[in-house]
Amino acid sequence: MPTLFDPFTIRSVSLPNRVGISPMCQYSSSEGYATEWHLVHLGSRAVGGAGLILAEATAVSADGRITPFDAGLWNDAQAEPLARINRFIKSQGAIPGIQLAHAGRKASTSRPWEGDRSLANEEGGWETIGPSPIAFDNIRGRVPREATEQDLQRTIQDFVAAAWRADVAGYEWLEIHAAHGYLIHSFYSPLSNHRNDLYGGSFDNRIRLCLEIVDAVRVTWPANKPLAVRLSCSDWVEAGWTIDDSVELARRLKVREVDLIDCSSGGNSPLAKISIGPGYQVPFSEAVRRQANIATAAVGLITDPAQADEIIRNGRADLVLLARESLRDPYWPLHSSRELRSKQPVPPPIQYARAF
């Protein structure tokens, strides 16, 4: 079996190791445009030796943002600062990726450090859409308008256009955000989807939007580049979405030429009861990988090098994606490859070599 610091290849893209940086919202964009913050934030983690650098959830439309400060890729000019960042990431030997997203009913909110609450129109808020007119909770209490089929077709085309721009900007890995209570997840979860049309009711209908977006993006996104989907593998609520549902959806995504499932969970209900602990979401990755026969990424309180290496060695995932741990230590891959005495230690930048 491979180890944490062995290469990983999908299609024509080869990651130098199996450590990736999860998409982490920075809420630091201006009208969707990346700033110097993003260059330093993402660039430093490429310098730190991660094989895959995933840019944060990037809105495919202005009304698909979580906050007014989200990253965006709904116009051609927004690709320009991203291309600069990607050139630097590649210069450090890492692969640049991006997560495309639509926030759905969780859009039009303030930043976390500003209360993480719904914004009224007079505060710069905007109309949101969802599968049904059900607010997420009392804090993010804006009731979404029930999306029409016209809304959904427009959203599909927004994903397609953003995927085209992502390719122009030099991204080599694309992830569709279908997790954490945002638009696609809210459609496939029975907790938030109470529709009785082609996009609601049965399992097949609730996953329809996810599959239609994937089908459209896969046609646009180059065939030689990987396409991933992030799923919330469980709602952690009785009568909600389950790991068995995720396995079945993953099987159908594989047929549609999705290459990897990024296995997260939760985010669609304030009633979720989540048993959080080290590696608590790894069983989702393991189940999807083994039962759907598709590559997976594991996330969730993975902090220790031996822990991460065990996940890869035992076939519980093909990639380990770090989030908060990479904020605490941008050089985690450099340090970890030495702690594990890897046969292929991550090489430090020549400018830092004397420190290692």
C-alpha positions as CSV (number, residue, x, y, z in Angstrom):
1,M,0.0,0.0,0.0
2,P,1.2,3.6,-0.6
3,T,2.3,5.9,2.2
4,L,1.5,9.5,3.0
5,F,4.4,10.8,1.0
6,D,4.1,8.7,-2.1
7,P,2.8,10.3,-5.3
8,F,-0.8,10.1,-6.3
9,T,-1.9,10.3,-10.0
10,I,-5.4,10.9,-11.4
11,R,-5.7,11.4,-15.1
12,S,-2.7,13.4,-16.3
13,V,-2.2,15.1,-12.9
14,S,0.4,13.7,-10.4
15,L,0.5,15.0,-6.9
16,P,4.0,14.8,-5.4
17,N,2.5,13.5,-2.1
18,R,-0.9,12.7,-0.6
19,V,-1.2,15.7,1.7
20,G,-3.6,18.4,0.5
21,I,-4.9,21.7,1.9
22,S,-8.7,21.8,2.3
23,P,-10.6,24.7,0.9
24,M,-10.9,27.2,3.8
25,C,-13.0,30.3,3.4
26,Q,-10.9,33.4,4.2
27,Y,-13.7,36.0,3.7
28,S,-11.1,38.4,2.4
29,S,-12.0,39.0,-1.2
30,S,-13.2,42.3,-2.7
31,E,-16.2,41.9,-5.0
32,G,-15.1,38.3,-5.5
33,Y,-11.5,39.2,-6.5
34,A,-8.6,37.4,-4.8
35,T,-6.2,39.7,-2.9
36,E,-2.6,39.6,-1.6
37,W,-3.9,37.7,1.4
38,H,-4.8,34.8,-0.8
39,L,-1.4,34.8,-2.5
40,V,0.4,34.6,0.9
41,H,-2.2,32.2,2.5
42,L,-2.1,29.6,-0.3
43,G,1.4,30.3,-1.4
44,S,2.8,29.6,2.1
45,R,1.2,26.2,2.2
46,A,2.7,25.3,-1.2
47,V,6.1,26.4,0.2
48,G,5.3,24.1,3.2
49,G,5.2,21.1,0.9
50,A,1.6,20.1,0.5
51,G,1.0,18.2,-2.8
52,L,-2.5,19.7,-3.5
53,I,-3.5,23.3,-2.6
54,L,-7.3,23.8,-2.9
55,A,-8.5,27.4,-3.0
56,E,-11.5,28.2,-0.9
57,A,-15.2,27.8,-1.8
58,T,-15.4,30.1,-4.8
59,A,-18.9,31.4,-5.7
60,V,-20.1,30.7,-9.3
61,S,-22.5,33.7,-9.0
62,A,-22.7,36.8,-6.9
63,D,-25.8,35.6,-5.2
64,G,-24.1,32.3,-4.5
65,R,-21.7,33.8,-2.0
66,I,-21.9,33.0,1.7
67,T,-20.8,36.6,2.6
68,P,-20.1,39.7,0.6
69,F,-16.4,38.9,1.1
70,D,-16.3,35.5,-0.6
71,A,-14.1,34.5,-3.4
72,G,-15.8,34.5,-6.8
73,L,-15.3,33.3,-10.4
74,W,-18.5,34.7,-12.0
75,N,-16.6,37.0,-14.4
76,D,-13.5,36.7,-16.6
77,A,-11.5,39.3,-14.8
78,Q,-11.7,37.4,-11.5
79,A,-9.5,34.7,-13.1
80,E,-6.5,37.1,-13.4
81,P,-5.4,37.4,-9.8
82,L,-6.0,33.6,-9.3
83,A,-3.7,32.9,-12.3
84,R,-0.9,34.7,-10.5
85,I,-1.4,32.7,-7.3
86,N,-1.5,29.4,-9.3
87,R,1.8,30.3,-11.1
88,F,3.4,30.6,-7.7
89,I,1.9,27.4,-6.3
90,K,3.2,25.5,-9.4
91,S,6.7,27.0,-9.0
92,Q,6.8,25.3,-5.6
93,G,6.0,21.9,-7.0
94,A,2.4,21.7,-5.8
95,I,-0.8,21.3,-7.8
96,P,-3.4,24.2,-7.6
97,G,-7.0,23.2,-7.3
98,I,-10.3,25.1,-6.7
99,Q,-13.6,24.4,-5.1
100,L,-16.6,25.9,-6.9
101,A,-19.7,26.6,-4.8
102,H,-23.1,28.1,-4.5
103,A,-24.2,28.8,-0.9
104,G,-28.0,28.4,-1.5
105,R,-30.0,29.2,1.6
106,K,-26.9,29.8,3.7
107,A,-26.0,32.8,1.5
108,S,-26.3,36.5,2.4
109,T,-24.6,36.2,5.8
110,S,-22.0,38.2,7.7
111,R,-18.5,37.0,8.3
112,P,-18.0,34.6,11.2
113,W,-16.2,37.3,13.2
114,E,-19.1,39.6,12.6
115,G,-21.8,37.4,14.0
116,D,-22.3,34.8,11.2
117,R,-25.9,35.9,10.8
118,S,-28.2,36.7,7.9
119,L,-27.8,40.1,6.4
120,A,-30.8,42.2,5.8
121,N,-31.2,43.9,2.4
122,E,-30.3,47.3,3.9
123,E,-27.1,45.8,5.2
124,G,-26.0,44.6,1.7
125,G,-27.9,41.3,1.9
126,W,-29.7,39.7,-1.1
127,E,-32.4,37.2,-2.0
128,T,-31.4,33.6,-1.5
129,I,-32.7,30.4,-3.1
130,G,-33.1,26.8,-1.8
131,P,-35.0,23.7,-2.6
132,S,-37.8,24.8,-0.3
133,P,-38.6,28.0,1.6
134,I,-37.0,26.8,4.9
135,A,-34.5,28.9,6.8
136,F,-31.3,27.2,8.1
137,D,-31.7,28.4,11.7
138,N,-32.8,31.4,13.8
139,I,-29.5,33.2,13.3
140,R,-29.2,32.6,9.6
141,G,-32.9,33.0,9.4
142,R,-33.4,34.5,5.9
143,V,-36.1,32.3,4.3
144,P,-34.9,31.3,0.8
145,R,-37.1,31.6,-2.2
146,E,-38.0,28.1,-3.6
147,A,-35.7,27.7,-6.6
148,T,-37.5,27.4,-10.0
149,E,-36.3,25.1,-12.7
150,Q,-35.1,28.3,-14.5
151,D,-33.1,29.2,-11.4
152,L,-31.5,25.7,-11.4
153,Q,-30.7,25.7,-15.1
154,R,-29.0,29.1,-14.7
155,T,-27.1,27.8,-11.7
156,I,-25.9,24.8,-13.8
157,Q,-24.6,27.2,-16.4
158,D,-22.9,29.3,-13.8
159,F,-21.0,26.3,-12.7
160,V,-20.0,25.5,-16.3
161,A,-18.8,29.1,-16.9
162,A,-16.8,29.1,-13.6
163,A,-15.2,25.8,-14.5
164,W,-14.1,27.2,-17.9
165,R,-12.6,30.2,-16.1
166,A,-10.9,27.9,-13.6
167,D,-9.1,26.2,-16.5
168,V,-8.1,29.5,-18.0
169,A,-6.7,30.5,-14.6
170,G,-4.4,27.5,-14.6
171,Y,-6.1,25.2,-12.1
172,E,-5.4,21.5,-12.5
173,W,-7.9,20.1,-10.1
174,L,-11.6,21.0,-9.7
175,E,-13.9,20.2,-6.8
176,I,-17.6,20.8,-6.8
177,H,-18.8,21.8,-3.3
178,A,-21.9,19.6,-2.6
179,A,-21.6,19.6,1.2
180,H,-22.1,21.6,4.4
181,G,-25.7,22.7,3.8
182,Y,-25.0,24.7,0.7
183,L,-27.2,24.6,-2.4
184,I,-26.4,21.1,-3.8
185,H,-26.4,19.4,-0.3
186,S,-29.7,21.2,0.6
187,F,-31.2,19.5,-2.5
188,Y,-30.1,16.0,-1.8
189,S,-30.9,16.1,1.9
190,P,-34.5,15.2,2.9
191,L,-34.2,17.6,5.8
192,S,-34.2,20.7,3.6
193,N,-35.8,19.4,0.4
194,H,-39.6,19.2,0.7
195,R,-40.3,19.6,-3.0
196,N,-42.7,17.4,-5.0
197,D,-41.3,18.0,-8.5
198,L,-38.4,16.5,-10.5
199,Y,-36.0,17.9,-8.0
200,G,-37.6,16.6,-4.8
201,G,-39.2,13.6,-3.1
202,S,-37.4,10.5,-4.1
203,F,-33.7,9.8,-3.8
204,D,-33.3,10.0,-7.5
205,N,-35.0,13.4,-7.7
206,R,-33.1,14.9,-4.8
207,I,-29.7,14.0,-6.3
208,R,-30.7,15.2,-9.7
209,L,-29.3,18.7,-9.4
210,C,-25.9,17.3,-8.2
211,L,-25.7,15.0,-11.2
212,E,-26.8,17.6,-13.7
213,I,-24.1,20.0,-12.5
214,V,-21.5,17.3,-12.6
215,D,-22.5,16.2,-16.1
216,A,-22.4,19.8,-17.4
217,V,-19.0,20.6,-15.7
218,R,-17.4,17.3,-16.9
219,V,-18.1,18.3,-20.5
220,T,-16.4,21.7,-20.0
221,W,-13.6,20.8,-17.6
222,P,-10.7,19.2,-19.6
223,A,-10.8,15.5,-19.8
224,N,-7.2,15.2,-18.7
225,K,-7.8,17.0,-15.4
226,P,-9.3,15.5,-12.2
227,L,-12.9,16.3,-11.1
228,A,-13.8,15.8,-7.4
229,V,-17.0,16.3,-5.4
230,R,-17.2,17.1,-1.7
231,L,-20.1,15.4,0.0
232,S,-21.5,15.7,3.5
233,C,-21.6,12.0,4.0
234,S,-24.1,12.3,6.9
235,D,-26.5,14.9,8.2
236,W,-26.0,13.5,11.7
237,V,-29.7,13.9,12.2
238,E,-32.3,11.1,12.3
239,A,-34.2,10.8,9.0
240,G,-31.5,12.9,7.3
241,W,-28.9,12.0,4.7
242,T,-26.8,8.9,5.5
243,I,-23.5,7.3,4.7
244,D,-25.5,4.6,2.7
245,D,-27.0,7.4,0.6
246,S,-23.5,8.8,0.1
247,V,-22.1,5.5,-1.1
248,E,-24.9,5.2,-3.7
249,L,-24.5,8.8,-4.9
250,A,-20.7,8.2,-5.1
251,R,-21.4,5.2,-7.3
252,R,-23.4,7.3,-9.7
253,L,-20.8,10.1,-9.7
254,K,-18.1,7.6,-10.6
255,V,-20.1,6.6,-13.7
256,R,-20.2,10.3,-14.6
257,E,-16.4,10.4,-14.6
258,V,-15.9,12.0,-11.2
259,D,-12.5,10.9,-10.0
260,L,-12.6,11.4,-6.2
261,I,-15.1,12.0,-3.4
262,D,-14.0,14.5,-0.6
263,C,-15.7,13.0,2.4
264,S,-16.9,15.5,4.9
265,S,-20.2,15.7,6.9
266,G,-22.8,17.8,8.5
267,G,-23.6,21.5,8.0
268,N,-27.3,21.2,6.9
269,S,-29.0,21.2,10.3
270,P,-28.5,23.0,13.6
271,L,-29.9,19.9,15.3
272,A,-26.9,17.7,14.2
273,K,-25.3,15.7,17.0
274,I,-21.8,15.1,15.9
275,S,-19.4,12.9,17.9
276,I,-16.2,14.9,17.2
277,G,-12.8,13.4,17.8
278,P,-9.5,12.8,16.0
279,G,-10.3,11.4,12.6
280,Y,-14.0,11.3,13.2
281,Q,-14.9,11.6,9.5
282,V,-12.4,9.0,8.3
283,P,-14.9,6.1,8.5
284,F,-16.9,8.0,5.8
285,S,-14.0,8.1,3.5
286,E,-13.2,4.5,4.1
287,A,-16.8,3.4,3.5
288,V,-17.2,5.3,0.2
289,R,-13.8,4.2,-1.0
290,R,-14.4,0.5,-0.4
291,Q,-18.1,0.3,-1.3
292,A,-18.3,2.7,-4.2
293,N,-14.8,1.7,-5.5
294,I,-13.8,5.3,-6.0
295,A,-10.8,7.4,-4.7
296,T,-11.5,9.4,-1.6
297,A,-10.1,12.2,0.5
298,A,-10.3,12.1,4.3
299,V,-10.8,15.2,6.5
300,G,-11.6,16.1,10.1
301,L,-9.3,16.6,13.0
302,I,-6.3,14.9,11.3
303,T,-3.3,16.4,13.0
304,D,-0.7,13.8,13.8
305,P,1.7,12.5,11.0
306,A,1.4,8.9,12.1
307,Q,-2.4,9.2,12.1
308,A,-2.4,10.6,8.6
309,D,0.0,8.0,7.3
310,E,-2.1,5.2,8.8
311,I,-5.1,6.4,6.9
312,I,-3.3,6.1,3.6
313,R,-1.4,2.9,4.4
314,N,-4.6,1.0,5.4
315,G,-6.5,2.1,2.4
316,R,-9.0,4.3,4.2
317,A,-8.4,7.2,1.8
318,D,-6.2,8.2,-1.1
319,L,-5.6,11.7,0.2
320,V,-5.5,13.4,3.5
321,L,-6.7,17.0,3.5
322,L,-5.7,19.3,6.3
323,A,-7.5,22.5,7.4
324,R,-7.0,24.0,10.8
325,E,-3.8,22.0,11.4
326,S,-2.3,23.7,8.3
327,L,-3.2,27.1,9.7
328,R,-1.3,26.3,12.8
329,D,1.6,24.9,10.9
330,P,1.9,25.7,7.2
331,Y,5.0,23.5,7.0
332,W,3.3,20.4,8.3
333,P,4.2,18.3,5.3
334,L,7.9,19.3,5.6
335,H,8.0,18.5,9.3
336,S,5.9,15.3,9.0
337,S,7.9,13.7,6.2
338,R,10.9,13.9,8.4
339,E,9.1,12.7,11.6
340,L,7.9,9.7,9.6
341,R,11.4,9.2,8.2
342,S,9.9,9.0,4.8
343,K,11.9,7.5,1.9
344,Q,10.7,10.5,-0.1
345,P,11.0,13.5,2.4
346,V,9.4,16.7,1.2
347,P,12.2,18.9,-0.1
348,P,12.2,22.4,1.4
349,P,12.6,25.5,-0.8
350,I,16.3,26.1,-1.5
351,Q,16.0,29.4,0.4
352,Y,15.0,27.4,3.5
353,A,17.2,24.4,3.0
354,R,19.8,25.3,5.7
355,A,17.0,25.2,8.3
356,F,16.1,21.6,7.6
